[in-house]
Amino acid sequence: MEEETKEAEKTEKIRIFLRRSPVSVLGLGKRAVIWVQGCTHACKGCIVPESWDADGGEEIEISELATWILEQPDLEGITFSGGEPMLQAEGITSLIETVQSHRDLGILCYTGYRLEYLQQRGNQHQQALLDRLDLLIDGLYVESLHGDLLWRGSTNQRLLPLSDRYRQALKNLPDRSAGLEIHTDPDGSFFVAGVPQQPNFRDQFASQMRDRGITLTI
């Protein structure tokens, strides 16, 4: 009975800001990318501050999200960004386990926490999530340290292979930005995925659009 109660108490939902697939600028190959909702770091210059509010975004069943991922063709893996994925580590771990029971996909995750902090002081769900990652990109985004770097925004952030899946590939990739992708929706809205080469991207982009007579609404 106690085991059944614990099973029933397991989280069944994740709160997300956005999901897009395929994305080719946030990890190796084509990826399903999930930007989770909720972040307490509030890094100056963050490209997605709309993902900070823990009550924003949408709450979605893990089973629905897993089905969506498994329906995407020709994926190499999943990337979790945010927001702060480690704040929903239990749900993300459950999602990974569900997907990987059907398909071998590589897992990349961003976090504002340092790996050492999570290893030494992270809770059981955060440490369980670490065990399921192939690549971790850790550290807060620091605007004054912005760099033209592979999959990360500032020079303090690290690419940390936690399995052998991407270890060799990383040695052969140039350490510079993979660029940006613009994903559009039928209603005319769009989202920019990737890591900008320059800081203050949002304001610069909005300014360039205004110069062309286009006003952007956040």
C-alpha positions, 0 to 999 in steps of 0.5 A, a space after each residue: 500500500 505504501 508503494 502504491 501511495 508513493 507511485 500515485 504521488 509521483 509528478 505527472 506534469 511539467 510546466 513549460 514555456 515552449 516546445 519546438 522540433 526540430 531545432 538544430 542550433 541547441 545541440 548535435 543533430 535535430 532535436 526536440 527542445 523544451 523550454 521549461 517555465 520557472 527560473 529564480 536566477 533572473 540573469 541580466 540579458 536573458 534571451 527568454 525572461 518570459 520563462 521566469 514566472 513559475 506560474 506562467 507558461 502551460 502545464 502539460 502531462 508528461 505522457 502528452 509531452 512524451 508522445 509529442 517527442 516520439 512523433 518527431 521524425 529523425 531526432 538525435 535527441 532532446 534539449 531542455 532549456 528554460 527557465 531552469 530545468 533543475 527546478 522540475 528535475 523529477 518531472 523531466 527525469 520521468 519524461 526522459 525515462 518514458 521516452 527512452 523506453 521507446 527510443 534511444 535519444 541523447 539528452 542535453 540540459 541547461 542549468 544555471 547551477 554549477 555541476 559541483 553544486 548539484 552533485 554536492 547539494 542538489 536534491 535527490 531528483 536533481 541528482 537522478 536527472 544528472 545520471 540521465 544526461 549525456 551533456 550538461 551546460 552549466 553556469 549562469 549567463 553573465 552578460 559582461 562575459 558574453 562570447 561567440 561560443 558553441 551552445 552557450 552565451 557566456 565564457 563562464 558556462 561549460 560544456 560537460 559531457 556526462 556520458 560518452 555519447 557526445 564526448 568525441 564529437 565535442 572534440 571535433 566541433 569549433 567552439 563558436 555559436 551554432 547560429 539562430 533559427 526563427 520558428 514561425 506559427 500559423 498565427 504570425 507569431 515567431 520564436 528565435 531559438 539558439 544562442 546569439 553571437 552578440 549580447 543584448 540581442 532582443 533589443 537589437 533585433 527589435 530595433 532593426 525590425 522597427 527600422 523596417 516598419 515592423 513593430 514586435 509585440 512580446 
